[in-house]
Amino acid sequence: MLEIHLYGCLKELVENSRPDEDTILWKDYVEDETFAGLVSRLGLKPEDLGDCFINGTLAKKEHALKDGDRVGMFPFNMVLLCGGQHLKGHGYTKSDIDVDYY
């Protein structure tokens, strides 16, 4: 089972979610699924997302999910302050190949 915490407008994925409460979506674990696969399974596109996390670590699209993972999903308009360069690699810009912006 995957524990998916949703923020901002992504809370709409859970019926009757409230802006003042934690919104958690539980999804079955799928063997060999990547973060990109989960995004697709939820009916989302990469451009719908801001910075996301798996077990507290910045998610990359090729990250293989494991049963029991905790996923934090933020929408496109919610990104890390300062662009998260300390997590993505100091000095990188969106044009650099090593930085994964989904």
Biopython code that builds the backbone (N, CA, C, O; Angstrom):
import numpy as np
from Bio.PDB.StructureBuilder import StructureBuilder

atoms = [
    (1, "MET", "N", (0.848, -1.178, 0.000)),
    (1, "MET", "CA", (0.000, 0.000, 0.000)),
    (1, "MET", "C", (0.894, 1.243, 0.000)),
    (1, "MET", "O", (1.907, 1.296, 0.698)),
    (2, "LEU", "N", (0.502, 2.230, -0.790)),
    (2, "LEU", "CA", (1.206, 3.513, -0.832)),
    (2, "LEU", "C", (0.383, 4.557, -0.087)),
    (2, "LEU", "O", (-0.835, 4.628, -0.250)),
    (3, "GLU", "N", (1.042, 5.354, 0.720)),
    (3, "GLU", "CA", (0.410, 6.438, 1.484)),
    (3, "GLU", "C", (0.775, 7.746, 0.789)),
    (3, "GLU", "O", (1.916, 8.202, 0.866)),
    (4, "ILE", "N", (-0.200, 8.343, 0.112)),
    (4, "ILE", "CA", (0.060, 9.518, -0.710)),
    (4, "ILE", "C", (-0.574, 10.740, -0.057)),
    (4, "ILE", "O", (-1.797, 10.836, 0.047)),
    (5, "HIS", "N", (0.267, 11.671, 0.381)),
    (5, "HIS", "CA", (-0.194, 12.908, 1.001)),
    (5, "HIS", "C", (-0.314, 13.963, -0.087)),
    (5, "HIS", "O", (0.643, 14.229, -0.814)),
    (6, "LEU", "N", (-1.484, 14.554, -0.193)),
    (6, "LEU", "CA", (-1.776, 15.512, -1.257)),
    (6, "LEU", "C", (-1.883, 16.915, -0.695)),
    (6, "LEU", "O", (-2.407, 17.124, 0.399)),
    (7, "TYR", "N", (-1.379, 17.875, -1.458)),
    (7, "TYR", "CA", (-1.367, 19.267, -1.014)),
    (7, "TYR", "C", (-1.956, 20.160, -2.107)),
    (7, "TYR", "O", (-1.986, 19.798, -3.283)),
    (8, "GLY", "N", (-2.420, 21.334, -1.686)),
    (8, "GLY", "CA", (-2.960, 22.309, -2.619)),
    (8, "GLY", "C", (-4.116, 21.748, -3.429)),
    (8, "GLY", "O", (-4.958, 21.018, -2.906)),
    (9, "CYS", "N", (-4.150, 22.093, -4.708)),
    (9, "CYS", "CA", (-5.264, 21.660, -5.560)),
    (9, "CYS", "C", (-5.280, 20.155, -5.806)),
    (9, "CYS", "O", (-6.279, 19.634, -6.302)),
    (10, "LEU", "N", (-4.207, 19.442, -5.475)),
    (10, "LEU", "CA", (-4.204, 17.986, -5.639)),
    (10, "LEU", "C", (-5.126, 17.299, -4.631)),
    (10, "LEU", "O", (-5.475, 16.131, -4.800)),
    (11, "LYS", "N", (-5.516, 18.024, -3.588)),
    (11, "LYS", "CA", (-6.454, 17.462, -2.610)),
    (11, "LYS", "C", (-7.767, 17.064, -3.274)),
    (11, "LYS", "O", (-8.511, 16.239, -2.744)),
    (12, "GLU", "N", (-8.051, 17.656, -4.441)),
    (12, "GLU", "CA", (-9.294, 17.349, -5.153)),
    (12, "GLU", "C", (-9.362, 15.897, -5.610)),
    (12, "GLU", "O", (-10.432, 15.422, -5.990)),
    (13, "LEU", "N", (-8.241, 15.186, -5.579)),
    (13, "LEU", "CA", (-8.237, 13.777, -5.944)),
    (13, "LEU", "C", (-8.977, 12.920, -4.917)),
    (13, "LEU", "O", (-9.333, 11.774, -5.193)),
    (14, "VAL", "N", (-9.206, 13.485, -3.734)),
    (14, "VAL", "CA", (-9.920, 12.767, -2.675)),
    (14, "VAL", "C", (-11.253, 13.468, -2.436)),
    (14, "VAL", "O", (-11.296, 14.639, -2.058)),
    (15, "GLU", "N", (-12.319, 12.742, -2.658)),
    (15, "GLU", "CA", (-13.655, 13.307, -2.479)),
    (15, "GLU", "C", (-13.859, 13.769, -1.038)),
    (15, "GLU", "O", (-13.453, 13.093, -0.093)),
    (16, "ASN", "N", (-14.486, 14.915, -0.888)),
    (16, "ASN", "CA", (-14.800, 15.505, 0.414)),
    (16, "ASN", "C", (-13.565, 15.893, 1.231)),
    (16, "ASN", "O", (-13.648, 16.014, 2.453)),
    (17, "SER", "N", (-12.419, 16.088, 0.566)),
    (17, "SER", "CA", (-11.243, 16.538, 1.314)),
    (17, "SER", "C", (-11.466, 17.980, 1.743)),
    (17, "SER", "O", (-12.231, 18.721, 1.126)),
    (18, "ARG", "N", (-10.777, 18.363, 2.818)),
    (18, "ARG", "CA", (-10.913, 19.712, 3.361)),
    (18, "ARG", "C", (-9.560, 20.400, 3.371)),
    (18, "ARG", "O", (-8.538, 19.750, 3.590)),
    (19, "PRO", "N", (-9.539, 21.699, 3.137)),
    (19, "PRO", "CA", (-8.259, 22.412, 3.101)),
    (19, "PRO", "C", (-7.578, 22.499, 4.470)),
    (19, "PRO", "O", (-6.376, 22.752, 4.543)),
    (20, "ASP", "N", (-8.324, 22.294, 5.543)),
    (20, "ASP", "CA", (-7.757, 22.408, 6.889)),
    (20, "ASP", "C", (-7.408, 21.055, 7.505)),
    (20, "ASP", "O", (-7.129, 20.974, 8.701)),
    (21, "GLU", "N", (-7.421, 20.005, 6.708)),
    (21, "GLU", "CA", (-7.093, 18.669, 7.209)),
    (21, "GLU", "C", (-6.083, 18.004, 6.278)),
    (21, "GLU", "O", (-5.987, 18.344, 5.099)),
    (22, "ASP", "N", (-5.324, 17.041, 6.835)),
    (22, "ASP", "CA", (-4.431, 16.245, 6.002)),
    (22, "ASP", "C", (-5.268, 15.454, 4.999)),
    (22, "ASP", "O", (-6.315, 14.907, 5.345)),
    (23, "THR", "N", (-4.804, 15.400, 3.779)),
    (23, "THR", "CA", (-5.490, 14.622, 2.750)),
    (23, "THR", "C", (-4.560, 13.497, 2.333)),
    (23, "THR", "O", (-3.496, 13.726, 1.758)),
    (24, "ILE", "N", (-4.981, 12.284, 2.633)),
    (24, "ILE", "CA", (-4.168, 11.112, 2.336)),
    (24, "ILE", "C", (-4.962, 10.199, 1.411)),
    (24, "ILE", "O", (-6.118, 9.864, 1.669)),
    (25, "LEU", "N", (-4.305, 9.812, 0.331)),
    (25, "LEU", "CA", (-4.879, 8.890, -0.642)),
    (25, "LEU", "C", (-4.120, 7.581, -0.506)),
    (25, "LEU", "O", (-2.892, 7.565, -0.591)),
    (26, "TRP", "N", (-4.824, 6.504, -0.301)),
    (26, "TRP", "CA", (-4.202, 5.186, -0.188)),
    (26, "TRP", "C", (-4.367, 4.469, -1.515)),
    (26, "TRP", "O", (-5.481, 4.348, -2.024)),
    (27, "LYS", "N", (-3.276, 3.998, -2.072)),
    (27, "LYS", "CA", (-3.311, 3.263, -3.337)),
    (27, "LYS", "C", (-2.546, 1.957, -3.173)),
    (27, "LYS", "O", (-1.548, 1.889, -2.455)),
    (28, "ASP", "N", (-3.031, 0.925, -3.850)),
    (28, "ASP", "CA", (-2.334, -0.354, -3.830)),
    (28, "ASP", "C", (-0.952, -0.204, -4.422)),
    (28, "ASP", "O", (-0.745, 0.546, -5.376)),
    (29, "TYR", "N", (-0.019, -0.919, -3.851)),
    (29, "TYR", "CA", (1.342, -0.974, -4.378)),
    (29, "TYR", "C", (1.324, -1.804, -5.659)),
    (29, "TYR", "O", (0.707, -2.868, -5.704)),
    (30, "VAL", "N", (1.992, -1.325, -6.688)),
    (30, "VAL", "CA", (2.130, -2.049, -7.949)),
    (30, "VAL", "C", (3.610, -2.350, -8.139)),
    (30, "VAL", "O", (4.441, -1.443, -8.187)),
    (31, "GLU", "N", (3.924, -3.624, -8.247)),
    (31, "GLU", "CA", (5.314, -4.039, -8.381)),
    (31, "GLU", "C", (5.965, -3.388, -9.601)),
    (31, "GLU", "O", (5.358, -3.300, -10.669)),
    (32, "ASP", "N", (7.208, -2.935, -9.428)),
    (32, "ASP", "CA", (8.021, -2.309, -10.474)),
    (32, "ASP", "C", (7.488, -0.961, -10.954)),
    (32, "ASP", "O", (7.918, -0.473, -11.998)),
    (33, "GLU", "N", (6.564, -0.352, -10.218)),
    (33, "GLU", "CA", (6.050, 0.957, -10.621)),
    (33, "GLU", "C", (7.037, 2.043, -10.218)),
    (33, "GLU", "O", (7.622, 1.999, -9.136)),
    (34, "THR", "N", (7.213, 3.002, -11.089)),
    (34, "THR", "CA", (8.055, 4.159, -10.799)),
    (34, "THR", "C", (7.164, 5.317, -10.361)),
    (34, "THR", "O", (5.937, 5.241, -10.425)),
    (35, "PHE", "N", (7.814, 6.392, -9.914)),
    (35, "PHE", "CA", (7.058, 7.581, -9.550)),
    (35, "PHE", "C", (6.274, 8.094, -10.759)),
    (35, "PHE", "O", (5.118, 8.491, -10.619)),
    (36, "ALA", "N", (6.890, 8.092, -11.941)),
    (36, "ALA", "CA", (6.197, 8.526, -13.161)),
    (36, "ALA", "C", (4.981, 7.657, -13.430)),
    (36, "ALA", "O", (3.945, 8.160, -13.866)),
    (37, "GLY", "N", (5.092, 6.367, -13.179)),
    (37, "GLY", "CA", (3.960, 5.458, -13.359)),
    (37, "GLY", "C", (2.821, 5.778, -12.404)),
    (37, "GLY", "O", (1.651, 5.730, -12.785)),
    (38, "LEU", "N", (3.163, 6.103, -11.167)),
    (38, "LEU", "CA", (2.137, 6.471, -10.189)),
    (38, "LEU", "C", (1.436, 7.758, -10.611)),
    (38, "LEU", "O", (0.214, 7.867, -10.519)),
    (39, "VAL", "N", (2.208, 8.718, -11.070)),
    (39, "VAL", "CA", (1.626, 9.986, -11.538)),
    (39, "VAL", "C", (0.605, 9.706, -12.633)),
    (39, "VAL", "O", (-0.501, 10.247, -12.610)),
    (40, "SER", "N", (0.970, 8.875, -13.574)),
    (40, "SER", "CA", (0.076, 8.520, -14.671)),
    (40, "SER", "C", (-1.152, 7.765, -14.159)),
    (40, "SER", "O", (-2.273, 8.026, -14.598)),
    (41, "ARG", "N", (-0.941, 6.840, -13.242)),
    (41, "ARG", "CA", (-2.058, 6.058, -12.695)),
    (41, "ARG", "C", (-3.061, 6.949, -11.983)),
    (41, "ARG", "O", (-4.254, 6.643, -11.959)),
    (42, "LEU", "N", (-2.598, 8.041, -11.406)),
    (42, "LEU", "CA", (-3.497, 8.976, -10.719)),
    (42, "LEU", "C", (-4.192, 9.927, -11.698)),
    (42, "LEU", "O", (-4.994, 10.765, -11.287)),
    (43, "GLY", "N", (-3.883, 9.794, -12.985)),
    (43, "GLY", "CA", (-4.499, 10.652, -13.987)),
    (43, "GLY", "C", (-3.881, 12.034, -14.061)),
    (43, "GLY", "O", (-4.505, 12.977, -14.547)),
    (44, "LEU", "N", (-2.650, 12.152, -13.577)),
    (44, "LEU", "CA", (-1.952, 13.436, -13.583)),
    (44, "LEU", "C", (-0.911, 13.464, -14.686)),
    (44, "LEU", "O", (-0.496, 12.423, -15.195)),
    (45, "LYS", "N", (-0.497, 14.665, -15.045)),
    (45, "LYS", "CA", (0.588, 14.870, -16.007)),
    (45, "LYS", "C", (1.759, 15.482, -15.243)),
    (45, "LYS", "O", (1.550, 16.133, -14.218)),
    (46, "PRO", "N", (2.974, 15.288, -15.718)),
    (46, "PRO", "CA", (4.131, 15.865, -15.025)),
    (46, "PRO", "C", (3.999, 17.361, -14.782)),
    (46, "PRO", "O", (4.428, 17.858, -13.740)),
    (47, "GLU", "N", (3.409, 18.087, -15.731)),
    (47, "GLU", "CA", (3.283, 19.538, -15.566)),
    (47, "GLU", "C", (2.263, 19.933, -14.500)),
    (47, "GLU", "O", (2.165, 21.110, -14.152)),
    (48, "ASP", "N", (1.499, 18.966, -13.974)),
    (48, "ASP", "CA", (0.558, 19.236, -12.881)),
    (48, "ASP", "C", (1.277, 19.346, -11.539)),
    (48, "ASP", "O", (0.706, 19.832, -10.562)),
    (49, "LEU", "N", (2.534, 18.893, -11.493)),
    (49, "LEU", "CA", (3.236, 18.732, -10.220)),
    (49, "LEU", "C", (4.316, 19.774, -9.987)),
    (49, "LEU", "O", (4.954, 20.270, -10.915)),
    (50, "GLY", "N", (4.494, 20.086, -8.699)),
    (50, "GLY", "CA", (5.637, 20.859, -8.238)),
    (50, "GLY", "C", (6.662, 19.863, -7.718)),
    (50, "GLY", "O", (6.841, 18.792, -8.299)),
    (51, "ASP", "N", (7.337, 20.211, -6.626)),
    (51, "ASP", "CA", (8.304, 19.291, -6.035)),
    (51, "ASP", "C", (7.563, 18.237, -5.227)),
    (51, "ASP", "O", (6.668, 18.557, -4.445)),
    (52, "CYS", "N", (7.944, 16.974, -5.421)),
    (52, "CYS", "CA", (7.306, 15.853, -4.725)),
    (52, "CYS", "C", (8.380, 15.043, -4.000)),
    (52, "CYS", "O", (9.568, 15.143, -4.309)),
    (53, "PHE", "N", (7.941, 14.248, -3.041)),
    (53, "PHE", "CA", (8.873, 13.526, -2.183)),
    (53, "PHE", "C", (8.432, 12.081, -1.987)),
    (53, "PHE", "O", (7.241, 11.772, -1.973)),
    (54, "ILE", "N", (9.417, 11.210, -1.837)),
    (54, "ILE", "CA", (9.167, 9.815, -1.473)),
    (54, "ILE", "C", (9.969, 9.552, -0.211)),
    (54, "ILE", "O", (11.198, 9.611, -0.217)),
    (55, "ASN", "N", (9.264, 9.263, 0.862)),
    (55, "ASN", "CA", (9.900, 9.048, 2.164)),
    (55, "ASN", "C", (10.826, 10.202, 2.536)),
    (55, "ASN", "O", (11.900, 9.987, 3.099)),
    (56, "GLY", "N", (10.409, 11.420, 2.221)),
    (56, "GLY", "CA", (11.152, 12.610, 2.593)),
    (56, "GLY", "C", (12.279, 12.997, 1.656)),
    (56, "GLY", "O", (12.961, 13.994, 1.894)),
    (57, "THR", "N", (12.491, 12.228, 0.593)),
    (57, "THR", "CA", (13.545, 12.508, -0.377)),
    (57, "THR", "C", (12.906, 13.001, -1.665)),
    (57, "THR", "O", (11.872, 12.485, -2.088)),
    (58, "LEU", "N", (13.518, 13.996, -2.284)),
    (58, "LEU", "CA", (13.000, 14.544, -3.527)),
    (58, "LEU", "C", (12.779, 13.427, -4.540)),
    (58, "LEU", "O", (13.687, 12.645, -4.822)),
    (59, "ALA", "N", (11.565, 13.360, -5.086)),
    (59, "ALA", "CA", (11.206, 12.296, -6.030)),
    (59, "ALA", "C", (11.740, 12.600, -7.423)),
    (59, "ALA", "O", (11.745, 13.749, -7.864)),
    (60, "LYS", "N", (12.181, 11.567, -8.095)),
    (60, "LYS", "CA", (12.547, 11.654, -9.512)),
    (60, "LYS", "C", (11.638, 10.685, -10.261)),
    (60, "LYS", "O", (11.168, 9.699, -9.694)),
    (61, "LYS", "N", (11.396, 10.970, -11.528)),
    (61, "LYS", "CA", (10.417, 10.184, -12.271)),
    (61, "LYS", "C", (10.776, 8.705, -12.342)),
    (61, "LYS", "O", (9.876, 7.866, -12.387)),
    (62, "GLU", "N", (12.052, 8.361, -12.352)),
    (62, "GLU", "CA", (12.456, 6.965, -12.467)),
    (62, "GLU", "C", (12.561, 6.245, -11.116)),
    (62, "GLU", "O", (12.895, 5.061, -11.073)),
    (63, "HIS", "N", (12.280, 6.947, -10.024)),
    (63, "HIS", "CA", (12.360, 6.367, -8.682)),
    (63, "HIS", "C", (11.410, 5.174, -8.585)),
    (63, "HIS", "O", (10.210, 5.326, -8.809)),
    (64, "ALA", "N", (11.926, 3.996, -8.257)),
    (64, "ALA", "CA", (11.105, 2.798, -8.089)),
    (64, "ALA", "C", (10.430, 2.837, -6.717)),
    (64, "ALA", "O", (11.088, 3.005, -5.690)),
    (65, "LEU", "N", (9.131, 2.680, -6.721)),
    (65, "LEU", "CA", (8.377, 2.703, -5.466)),
    (65, "LEU", "C", (8.443, 1.340, -4.781)),
    (65, "LEU", "O", (8.574, 0.302, -5.429)),
    (66, "LYS", "N", (8.348, 1.375, -3.455)),
    (66, "LYS", "CA", (8.329, 0.154, -2.660)),
    (66, "LYS", "C", (7.053, 0.128, -1.834)),
    (66, "LYS", "O", (6.506, 1.173, -1.483)),
    (67, "ASP", "N", (6.591, -1.060, -1.532)),
    (67, "ASP", "CA", (5.400, -1.209, -0.700)),
    (67, "ASP", "C", (5.620, -0.496, 0.629)),
    (67, "ASP", "O", (6.639, -0.701, 1.289)),
    (68, "GLY", "N", (4.660, 0.342, 1.019)),
    (68, "GLY", "CA", (4.756, 1.072, 2.274)),
    (68, "GLY", "C", (5.333, 2.467, 2.132)),
    (68, "GLY", "O", (5.419, 3.195, 3.121)),
    (69, "ASP", "N", (5.736, 2.864, 0.920)),
    (69, "ASP", "CA", (6.304, 4.200, 0.726)),
    (69, "ASP", "C", (5.289, 5.284, 1.067)),
    (69, "ASP", "O", (4.083, 5.123, 0.877)),
    (70, "ARG", "N", (5.818, 6.391, 1.578)),
    (70, "ARG", "CA", (5.026, 7.596, 1.853)),
    (70, "ARG", "C", (5.409, 8.619, 0.795)),
    (70, "ARG", "O", (6.569, 9.015, 0.685)),
    (71, "VAL", "N", (4.421, 9.039, 0.021)),
    (71, "VAL", "CA", (4.650, 9.964, -1.080)),
    (71, "VAL", "C", (3.990, 11.292, -0.752)),
    (71, "VAL", "O", (2.825, 11.320, -0.356)),
    (72, "GLY", "N", (4.708, 12.384, -0.907)),
    (72, "GLY", "CA", (4.151, 13.727, -0.750)),
    (72, "GLY", "C", (4.066, 14.371, -2.117)),
    (72, "GLY", "O", (5.080, 14.527, -2.798)),
    (73, "MET", "N", (2.856, 14.749, -2.525)),
    (73, "MET", "CA", (2.668, 15.324, -3.861)),
    (73, "MET", "C", (2.168, 16.758, -3.748)),
    (73, "MET", "O", (1.122, 17.027, -3.158)),
    (74, "PHE", "N", (2.943, 17.670, -4.332)),
    (74, "PHE", "CA", (2.598, 19.083, -4.349)),
    (74, "PHE", "C", (2.278, 19.502, -5.781)),
    (74, "PHE", "O", (2.907, 19.012, -6.719)),
    (75, "PRO", "N", (1.309, 20.403, -5.963)),
    (75, "PRO", "CA", (0.949, 20.830, -7.310)),
    (75, "PRO", "C", (2.000, 21.769, -7.914)),
    (75, "PRO", "O", (2.925, 22.215, -7.235)),
    (76, "PHE", "N", (1.831, 22.051, -9.199)),
    (76, "PHE", "CA", (2.765, 22.878, -9.974)),
    (76, "PHE", "C", (3.027, 24.235, -9.334)),
    (76, "PHE", "O", (4.108, 24.799, -9.507)),
    (77, "ASN", "N", (2.064, 24.762, -8.604)),
    (77, "ASN", "CA", (2.234, 26.096, -8.017)),
    (77, "ASN", "C", (2.756, 26.054, -6.582)),
    (77, "ASN", "O", (2.713, 27.058, -5.871)),
    (78, "MET", "N", (3.246, 24.899, -6.161)),
    (78, "MET", "CA", (3.842, 24.751, -4.827)),
    (78, "MET", "C", (5.198, 24.070, -4.985)),
    (78, "MET", "O", (5.284, 22.848, -5.106)),
    (79, "VAL", "N", (6.262, 24.885, -4.982)),
    (79, "VAL", "CA", (7.613, 24.348, -5.129)),
    (79, "VAL", "C", (8.456, 24.799, -3.944)),
    (79, "VAL", "O", (8.063, 25.686, -3.186)),
    (80, "LEU", "N", (9.611, 24.179, -3.799)),
    (80, "LEU", "CA", (10.507, 24.522, -2.713)),
    (80, "LEU", "C", (10.947, 25.976, -2.818)),
    (80, "LEU", "O", (11.202, 26.477, -3.913)),
    (81, "LEU", "N", (11.034, 26.645, -1.684)),
    (81, "LEU", "CA", (11.598, 27.991, -1.669)),
    (81, "LEU", "C", (13.023, 27.908, -2.189)),
    (81, "LEU", "O", (13.695, 26.901, -1.966)),
    (82, "CYS", "N", (13.474, 28.875, -2.833)),
    (82, "CYS", "CA", (14.807, 28.972, -3.444)),
    (82, "CYS", "C", (14.985, 27.950, -4.561)),
    (82, "CYS", "O", (16.103, 27.733, -5.028)),
    (83, "GLY", "N", (13.899, 27.325, -4.993)),
    (83, "GLY", "CA", (13.999, 26.342, -6.067)),
    (83, "GLY", "C", (14.548, 25.004, -5.631)),
    (83, "GLY", "O", (14.708, 24.105, -6.457)),
    (84, "GLY", "N", (14.843, 24.847, -4.336)),
    (84, "GLY", "CA", (15.333, 23.572, -3.821)),
    (84, "GLY", "C", (16.707, 23.193, -4.337)),
    (84, "GLY", "O", (17.037, 22.009, -4.413)),
    (85, "GLN", "N", (17.515, 24.187, -4.694)),
    (85, "GLN", "CA", (18.812, 23.878, -5.286)),
    (85, "GLN", "C", (19.707, 23.072, -4.346)),
    (85, "GLN", "O", (20.582, 22.344, -4.813)),
    (86, "HIS", "N", (19.506, 23.186, -3.033)),
    (86, "HIS", "CA", (20.308, 22.384, -2.100)),
    (86, "HIS", "C", (19.976, 20.901, -2.241)),
    (86, "HIS", "O", (20.812, 20.054, -1.926)),
    (87, "LEU", "N", (18.761, 20.568, -2.713)),
    (87, "LEU", "CA", (18.387, 19.174, -2.945)),
    (87, "LEU", "C", (18.654, 18.747, -4.382)),
    (87, "LEU", "O", (18.970, 17.587, -4.644)),
    (88, "LYS", "N", (18.526, 19.681, -5.301)),
    (88, "LYS", "CA", (18.646, 19.362, -6.729)),
    (88, "LYS", "C", (20.062, 19.550, -7.245)),
    (88, "LYS", "O", (20.370, 19.115, -8.355)),
    (89, "GLY", "N", (20.920, 20.178, -6.479)),
    (89, "GLY", "CA", (22.303, 20.396, -6.895)),
    (89, "GLY", "C", (22.590, 21.864, -7.085)),
    (89, "GLY", "O", (22.105, 22.464, -8.044)),
    (90, "HIS", "N", (23.366, 22.460, -6.198)),
    (90, "HIS", "CA", (23.671, 23.893, -6.284)),
    (90, "HIS", "C", (24.178, 24.274, -7.669)),
    (90, "HIS", "O", (24.981, 23.561, -8.273)),
    (91, "GLY", "N", (23.702, 25.392, -8.149)),
    (91, "GLY", "CA", (24.193, 25.938, -9.400)),
    (91, "GLY", "C", (23.457, 25.459, -10.636)),
    (91, "GLY", "O", (23.644, 26.015, -11.719)),
    (92, "TYR", "N", (22.622, 24.434, -10.496)),
    (92, "TYR", "CA", (21.897, 23.950, -11.660)),
    (92, "TYR", "C", (20.772, 24.901, -12.026)),
    (92, "TYR", "O", (20.226, 25.603, -11.175)),
    (93, "THR", "N", (20.448, 24.910, -13.268)),
    (93, "THR", "CA", (19.289, 25.662, -13.742)),
    (93, "THR", "C", (18.391, 24.703, -14.506)),
    (93, "THR", "O", (18.763, 23.555, -14.748)),
    (94, "LYS", "N", (17.220, 25.168, -14.881)),
    (94, "LYS", "CA", (16.290, 24.293, -15.593)),
    (94, "LYS", "C", (16.854, 23.788, -16.914)),
    (94, "LYS", "O", (16.371, 22.780, -17.430)),
    (95, "SER", "N", (17.835, 24.438, -17.464)),
    (95, "SER", "CA", (18.398, 23.986, -18.733)),
    (95, "SER", "C", (19.429, 22.874, -18.553)),
    (95, "SER", "O", (19.818, 22.243, -19.536)),
    (96, "ASP", "N", (19.882, 22.619, -17.327)),
    (96, "ASP", "CA", (20.860, 21.567, -17.087)),
    (96, "ASP", "C", (20.211, 20.205, -17.148)),
    (96, "ASP", "O", (19.111, 20.004, -16.632)),
    (97, "ILE", "N", (20.883, 19.287, -17.769)),
    (97, "ILE", "CA", (20.342, 17.956, -18.022)),
    (97, "ILE", "C", (20.192, 17.119, -16.755)),
    (97, "ILE", "O", (19.291, 16.284, -16.679)),
    (98, "ASP", "N", (21.055, 17.325, -15.756)),
    (98, "ASP", "CA", (21.046, 16.485, -14.557)),
    (98, "ASP", "C", (19.892, 16.780, -13.608)),
    (98, "ASP", "O", (19.630, 15.988, -12.702)),
    (99, "VAL", "N", (19.211, 17.874, -13.788)),
    (99, "VAL", "CA", (18.133, 18.255, -12.888)),
    (99, "VAL", "C", (16.825, 17.756, -13.448)),
    (99, "VAL", "O", (16.495, 18.018, -14.605)),
    (100, "ASP", "N", (16.086, 17.042, -12.637)),
    (100, "ASP", "CA", (14.837, 16.441, -13.090)),
    (100, "ASP", "C", (13.673, 17.278, -12.601)),
    (100, "ASP", "O", (13.418, 17.341, -11.398)),
    (101, "TYR", "N", (12.975, 17.909, -13.498)),
    (101, "TYR", "CA", (11.828, 18.726, -13.142)),
    (101, "TYR", "C", (10.530, 18.056, -13.564)),
    (101, "TYR", "O", (9.548, 18.743, -13.843)),
    (102, "TYR", "N", (10.507, 16.733, -13.615)),
    (102, "TYR", "CA", (9.361, 15.921, -14.029)),
    (102, "TYR", "C", (9.115, 16.213, -15.447)),
    (102, "TYR", "O", (8.194, 15.653, -16.041)),
]
sb = StructureBuilder()
sb.init_structure("model")
sb.init_model(0)
sb.init_chain("A")
sb.init_seg("    ")
for serial, (resi, resn, name, xyz) in enumerate(atoms, 1):
    if name == "N":
        sb.init_residue(resn, " ", resi, " ")
    sb.init_atom(name, np.array(xyz, "f"), 0.0, 1.0, " ", f" {name:<3s}", serial, name[0])
structure = sb.get_structure()
